[in-house]
Amino acid sequence: MPVARSEEHLLSLLATLEECRAFLADKASPETGKLLSLAILELRMELHQVTDSELKALCDLVVDEQAAQEAEDGQRLPPYLKLIK
C-alpha cells in the first residue's frame, strides 16, 4: 500500500474513532471515551511520527507555562486537573 494511501486510510480511521469517542463521552460511557482518546493520541503520534519523549517534553513545557501563569495570576487549578507524571 503506497504511503499516501496508507496515510489517507489512517486519517479516515481517526475521523471514525473521533466520532465514536464523542458519542461515548457525551452519551454512553465517559470512561470508555477517555480510553478511546488514548488510542486516538497513539495513532496521531504514529501518523505524525511523534516520539514518547517528544510528547513528554511538550507536556513538561505546558506544565511549566501553566505554573508560571498561575503564579502570575495567583490562580490554582482544582486538584482534579493536576497533571500526574
C-alpha distances in whole Angstrom, upper triangle without the diagonal:
4,6,8,7,6,10,11,10,12,15,15,16,18,20,21,22,24,26,26,28,30,31,32,33,36,36,36,35,35,35,32,30,31,29,26,27,26,23,22,23,21,18,19,20,17,15,18,18,22,24,26,29,28,28,32,33,32,34,37,37,37,40,42,42,43,46,47,47,49,51,52,52,54,51,50,47,48,47,44,42,43,40,39,38
4,6,5,6,9,10,11,12,14,15,17,18,20,21,22,24,26,27,28,30,32,33,34,36,38,37,37,36,36,33,31,32,30,27,27,27,24,22,23,21,18,19,20,16,14,16,17,21,23,26,28,27,27,31,32,31,33,36,36,36,39,41,41,42,45,46,46,48,50,50,51,53,50,49,46,47,47,44,42,42,39,39,38
4,5,5,6,8,10,10,12,14,15,16,18,20,21,22,24,26,26,28,30,31,32,34,36,35,35,34,34,31,29,29,28,25,25,24,21,20,20,19,15,15,16,13,11,13,13,17,19,23,25,23,24,27,28,27,29,32,32,32,35,37,37,38,41,42,42,44,46,47,47,49,47,45,43,44,44,41,39,39,36,36,35
4,5,5,6,9,10,10,12,14,15,17,19,20,21,23,24,25,27,29,30,31,33,35,35,34,34,34,31,29,29,28,25,24,24,22,20,20,19,16,15,17,14,11,13,15,18,21,24,26,24,25,28,29,27,30,33,32,32,35,37,36,38,41,42,41,43,46,46,46,48,46,45,42,44,44,41,38,39,36,37,36
4,5,5,6,9,10,10,12,14,15,17,18,20,21,23,24,26,27,29,30,32,33,33,33,32,32,29,28,28,27,24,24,24,21,19,21,20,16,16,18,15,12,15,17,20,23,25,28,26,26,30,31,29,31,34,34,34,37,39,38,39,42,43,43,45,48,48,48,50,47,46,43,44,44,41,39,40,37,37,37
4,5,5,6,9,10,10,12,14,15,16,18,20,21,22,24,26,27,28,30,31,31,30,30,30,27,25,26,24,21,21,21,18,16,18,16,13,13,15,12,10,13,14,17,20,22,25,24,23,27,28,27,29,32,32,32,34,37,36,37,40,41,41,43,46,46,46,48,45,44,41,42,41,39,36,37,34,34,33
4,5,5,6,9,10,10,12,14,15,16,19,20,21,22,24,25,26,28,30,30,29,29,28,26,24,24,23,20,19,19,17,14,15,15,11,11,13,10,7,10,12,15,18,20,23,21,21,24,25,24,26,29,29,29,31,34,33,34,37,38,38,40,42,43,43,45,42,41,38,39,39,36,34,34,32,32,31
4,5,5,6,9,10,11,13,14,15,17,19,20,21,23,25,26,27,29,29,29,28,29,26,24,24,24,20,20,21,18,15,17,17,13,13,15,13,10,13,15,18,21,23,26,24,23,27,28,26,28,31,31,30,33,35,35,35,39,40,39,41,44,44,44,46,43,42,39,40,40,37,35,36,33,34,33
4,5,5,6,9,10,11,12,14,16,17,18,20,22,23,24,26,27,27,27,27,27,24,22,23,22,18,18,19,16,14,16,16,12,13,15,13,11,14,16,19,21,23,26,25,24,27,29,27,28,32,32,31,34,36,36,36,39,41,40,42,45,45,45,46,44,42,39,39,39,36,34,35,33,33,33
4,5,5,6,9,10,10,12,14,15,16,18,20,21,22,24,25,25,24,24,24,21,19,20,18,15,15,16,13,10,12,12,8,9,12,10,7,11,13,15,18,19,23,21,20,23,25,24,25,28,28,28,30,33,32,33,36,37,37,38,41,42,41,43,40,39,35,36,36,33,31,32,29,30,29
4,5,5,6,9,10,10,13,14,15,16,19,20,21,23,24,24,24,23,24,21,19,20,19,15,15,16,14,11,12,13,9,9,12,11,8,11,14,16,19,20,23,21,20,24,25,23,24,28,27,26,29,32,31,31,34,36,35,36,40,40,39,41,38,37,34,35,35,32,30,31,29,30,29
4,5,5,6,9,10,11,13,14,16,17,19,20,22,23,23,23,23,24,21,18,20,19,16,16,17,15,12,15,15,12,12,15,14,12,15,17,19,22,23,27,25,23,27,28,26,27,31,31,29,32,34,34,34,37,38,37,39,42,42,42,43,40,39,36,36,36,33,31,33,31,32,32
4,5,5,6,9,10,11,12,14,16,16,18,20,21,21,20,20,21,18,16,17,16,12,13,14,11,9,13,13,9,11,14,13,11,15,17,18,21,22,25,24,22,25,27,25,26,29,30,28,30,33,33,33,36,38,37,38,41,42,41,42,39,38,34,35,35,31,30,31,29,29,29
4,5,5,6,9,10,10,12,14,15,16,18,20,20,19,18,19,16,14,15,14,11,10,12,10,7,10,11,8,8,12,12,10,13,15,16,18,19,23,21,19,22,24,22,22,26,26,25,27,30,29,29,32,34,33,34,37,38,37,39,36,34,31,31,31,28,26,28,25,26,26
4,5,5,6,9,10,11,13,14,15,17,18,19,19,18,20,17,14,16,16,12,12,14,13,10,12,14,11,11,15,15,13,15,18,19,22,23,26,24,22,25,27,24,24,28,28,26,28,31,31,30,33,35,34,35,38,38,37,39,36,35,31,32,32,29,27,29,27,28,29
4,5,5,6,9,10,11,12,14,16,16,16,17,17,18,15,13,15,15,11,12,15,12,10,14,15,12,13,17,17,15,18,21,21,24,24,27,26,24,27,29,26,26,30,30,28,30,34,33,32,35,37,36,37,40,41,40,41,38,36,33,33,33,29,28,30,28,29,30
4,5,5,6,9,10,10,12,14,15,15,14,14,15,12,10,12,11,7,8,11,9,7,11,12,10,11,15,15,14,17,19,19,21,21,25,24,21,24,26,24,23,27,28,26,28,31,31,30,33,35,34,34,38,38,37,39,35,33,30,30,30,26,25,27,25,25,26
4,5,5,6,9,10,10,12,14,14,14,13,15,12,9,11,12,8,8,11,10,7,10,13,11,11,15,16,15,17,19,19,21,21,24,23,20,23,25,22,22,26,26,24,26,29,28,27,30,32,31,31,35,36,34,36,32,31,27,27,28,24,23,25,23,24,25
4,5,5,6,9,10,11,12,13,14,13,15,13,10,13,14,10,11,14,13,11,14,16,15,15,19,20,18,20,23,23,25,25,28,27,24,26,29,26,25,29,29,27,29,32,31,30,33,35,33,34,37,38,36,38,34,33,29,29,29,26,25,27,26,27,29
4,5,5,6,9,10,10,10,11,11,13,10,8,11,11,8,10,13,12,11,14,16,15,16,19,20,19,21,24,24,25,25,28,27,24,26,29,27,26,29,30,28,29,33,32,31,34,36,34,35,38,39,37,38,35,33,29,29,29,25,24,27,25,26,28
4,5,5,6,8,10,10,9,9,10,8,5,8,9,6,7,10,10,9,12,14,14,14,17,19,19,20,22,22,23,22,26,25,21,23,26,24,22,26,27,24,25,29,29,27,30,32,31,31,34,35,34,35,31,29,26,25,25,21,20,23,22,23,24
4,5,5,6,8,10,10,9,12,10,7,10,12,10,9,13,14,12,14,17,17,17,20,21,21,22,25,24,26,25,28,26,23,25,27,25,23,27,28,25,26,29,29,27,30,32,30,30,34,35,33,34,30,29,25,24,25,21,20,23,23,24,26
4,6,5,6,7,8,9,12,10,8,11,13,11,12,15,15,14,17,20,19,19,23,24,23,25,28,27,29,28,31,30,26,28,31,28,27,30,31,28,29,33,32,30,33,35,33,33,37,38,36,37,33,31,27,26,27,23,23,26,25,26,28
4,6,5,5,5,6,8,7,5,9,10,9,10,13,14,14,16,18,18,19,22,23,23,25,27,26,28,26,29,29,25,27,30,27,26,29,30,27,28,32,31,29,32,35,33,32,36,37,35,36,32,30,26,25,25,21,21,24,23,24,26
4,6,7,6,4,7,7,5,7,10,10,10,13,14,14,16,18,19,19,22,23,24,25,27,26,27,25,28,27,24,25,28,25,23,27,28,25,25,29,28,26,28,31,29,29,32,34,32,32,28,26,23,21,21,18,18,21,20,21,24
4,6,8,7,11,11,9,11,14,13,13,17,18,17,19,22,22,22,25,27,26,28,30,29,30,29,31,30,27,28,31,28,26,29,30,27,27,31,30,28,30,33,31,30,34,35,32,33,29,27,24,22,23,20,19,23,23,24,27
4,7,8,11,11,10,13,15,14,15,18,19,19,21,24,24,24,27,29,28,30,32,31,32,31,34,33,30,31,34,31,29,32,33,30,31,34,34,31,34,36,34,33,37,38,36,36,32,30,27,25,26,22,22,26,26,27,29
4,7,9,8,9,12,13,13,15,17,18,18,21,23,23,24,26,28,28,30,32,31,32,30,33,33,29,31,34,31,29,32,34,31,31,35,34,32,34,37,36,35,38,39,37,37,34,31,28,26,26,22,23,26,26,26,29
4,5,5,6,9,10,11,12,15,16,16,19,20,21,22,24,26,27,28,30,29,29,27,30,30,27,28,31,29,26,30,31,28,28,32,32,30,32,35,33,32,36,37,35,35,32,29,25,23,23,19,20,23,23,23,25
4,5,5,6,9,10,10,13,14,15,16,19,20,21,23,24,25,27,28,26,27,25,28,28,24,25,28,26,23,26,28,25,25,28,28,26,28,31,30,29,32,34,32,32,28,25,22,20,20,16,16,19,19,20,22
4,5,5,6,9,10,11,13,14,16,17,19,20,22,23,25,26,27,25,25,23,26,26,23,23,26,25,22,25,27,24,24,28,28,26,28,31,30,29,32,34,32,32,28,26,22,20,19,15,16,18,18,18,20
4,5,5,6,9,10,11,12,14,16,17,18,20,21,23,24,26,24,25,23,26,26,23,24,27,25,23,26,28,26,26,30,30,28,30,33,32,31,35,36,35,35,31,29,25,23,22,19,19,21,20,20,22
4,5,5,6,9,10,10,12,14,15,16,18,20,21,22,24,22,23,22,25,24,21,22,25,23,21,25,26,24,24,28,28,26,28,31,30,29,33,34,33,33,29,27,23,22,22,18,18,20,19,19,21
4,5,5,7,9,10,11,13,14,15,17,19,20,21,22,20,21,19,22,22,18,19,22,20,18,21,23,20,21,24,25,23,25,28,27,26,30,31,30,30,27,24,21,19,19,15,15,16,15,16,17
4,5,5,7,9,10,11,13,14,16,17,19,20,21,20,20,18,21,21,18,19,22,21,19,22,24,22,22,26,27,25,27,30,30,29,32,34,33,33,30,27,23,22,21,18,17,19,17,16,18
4,5,5,6,9,10,11,12,14,15,16,18,20,19,19,18,21,21,18,20,23,21,20,23,25,23,24,27,27,26,29,31,31,31,34,35,34,35,31,29,25,25,24,20,19,21,19,19,20
4,5,5,6,9,10,10,12,14,15,16,18,16,17,16,19,19,15,17,20,18,16,20,21,19,20,24,24,23,25,28,27,27,30,32,31,31,28,26,22,22,22,18,17,18,16,17,18
4,5,5,6,9,10,11,12,14,15,16,14,15,13,16,16,13,14,18,16,15,18,20,18,19,23,23,22,25,27,27,27,30,32,31,32,29,26,23,23,22,18,17,18,15,15,16
4,5,5,6,9,10,11,12,14,15,14,15,14,17,17,15,17,20,19,18,21,23,21,22,26,26,26,28,31,30,31,34,35,35,35,32,30,26,26,25,22,21,22,19,19,19
4,5,5,6,9,10,10,12,14,13,15,14,18,17,14,17,19,17,17,21,22,20,22,25,25,25,27,30,29,30,33,34,33,34,31,29,26,26,26,23,21,22,19,20,20
4,5,5,6,9,10,11,12,10,12,11,14,13,10,13,15,14,13,17,18,17,19,22,22,22,24,26,26,27,30,31,31,32,29,27,24,24,24,21,19,19,17,17,17
4,5,5,6,9,10,10,9,10,9,13,13,11,13,16,15,15,18,20,19,20,23,24,24,26,29,29,30,32,34,34,35,32,30,27,27,26,23,22,22,19,18,18
4,5,5,6,9,10,10,12,12,16,15,13,16,18,17,18,21,22,21,23,26,26,27,29,31,31,32,35,36,36,37,34,32,29,30,29,26,24,25,22,22,21
4,5,5,6,8,8,11,12,15,13,11,15,17,15,16,19,20,19,21,24,24,24,27,29,28,30,33,33,33,35,32,31,28,29,28,26,23,24,21,22,21
4,5,5,6,5,7,8,11,10,9,12,14,13,14,17,18,18,20,22,22,23,26,27,28,29,32,33,33,34,32,30,27,29,28,26,23,23,20,20,19
4,6,5,6,8,10,13,12,12,15,17,16,17,20,21,21,23,26,26,27,29,31,31,33,35,36,37,38,36,34,31,32,31,29,27,26,23,23,22
4,6,8,11,13,16,14,14,17,18,17,19,22,22,22,25,27,27,28,31,32,32,34,36,37,37,39,36,35,32,33,33,30,28,28,25,26,24
4,6,9,12,14,12,12,15,16,15,17,20,19,20,22,24,24,25,28,29,29,31,34,34,35,37,34,33,31,32,32,30,27,27,24,25,23
4,6,10,12,10,11,14,15,14,17,19,19,20,23,24,25,26,28,30,30,32,34,35,36,37,35,34,32,33,33,31,28,27,24,24,22
4,7,8,6,7,10,11,11,13,15,16,17,19,21,21,23,25,26,27,29,31,31,32,34,32,30,28,30,29,27,25,24,20,21,19
4,5,5,6,9,10,11,13,14,16,17,19,20,21,23,25,26,27,29,31,32,33,34,32,30,28,30,29,27,24,23,20,19,17
4,5,5,6,9,10,11,12,14,15,16,18,20,21,22,24,26,27,29,30,31,32,30,28,26,27,25,24,22,20,16,16,13
4,5,5,6,9,10,10,12,14,15,16,18,20,21,23,24,26,27,29,30,31,29,27,25,27,26,25,22,20,17,16,13
4,5,5,6,9,10,11,12,14,15,17,18,20,21,23,24,26,27,28,30,28,26,25,27,26,25,22,20,17,17,15
4,5,5,6,9,10,11,12,14,15,16,18,20,21,22,24,26,27,28,26,24,22,24,23,21,19,17,14,14,12
4,5,5,6,9,10,10,12,14,15,16,18,20,21,22,24,25,26,24,22,20,22,21,20,17,15,12,12,9
4,5,5,6,9,10,11,12,14,15,17,18,20,21,23,24,25,24,22,21,23,22,22,19,17,14,14,12
4,5,5,6,9,10,11,12,14,15,16,18,20,21,22,24,22,21,19,22,21,21,17,16,13,14,13
4,5,5,6,9,10,10,12,14,15,16,18,20,21,22,20,18,16,18,18,17,14,12,9,11,10
4,5,5,6,9,10,11,12,14,15,17,18,20,20,19,17,16,19,18,18,15,13,10,11,9
4,5,5,6,9,10,11,12,14,15,17,18,19,18,17,17,20,20,20,16,15,12,14,13
4,5,5,6,9,10,10,12,14,15,16,17,16,15,14,17,17,17,13,12,10,13,13
4,5,5,6,9,10,10,12,14,15,16,14,12,11,14,14,15,11,9,8,10,10
4,5,5,6,9,10,11,12,14,15,14,13,13,17,17,18,15,12,11,13,13
4,5,5,6,9,10,10,12,14,13,13,13,17,18,18,15,14,13,16,16
4,5,5,6,9,10,10,11,10,9,9,13,14,15,12,11,11,14,15
4,5,5,6,9,10,10,9,9,10,13,14,16,13,11,11,14,15
4,5,5,6,9,10,10,11,12,16,17,19,16,14,15,18,18
4,5,5,6,8,8,9,11,15,17,18,15,14,15,19,20
4,5,5,5,5,6,8,12,14,16,13,12,14,17,19
4,6,5,7,8,11,15,16,19,16,15,16,19,20
4,6,8,10,13,17,19,21,19,18,19,22,23
4,5,9,11,15,17,19,17,17,19,22,24
4,7,10,13,15,18,16,16,18,21,23
4,7,10,12,15,13,13,16,19,21
4,6,9,11,10,10,13,15,18
4,6,8,6,7,10,13,16
4,6,6,7,11,13,17
4,5,5,9,11,14
4,6,9,10,14
4,6,9,13
4,6,10
4,6
4
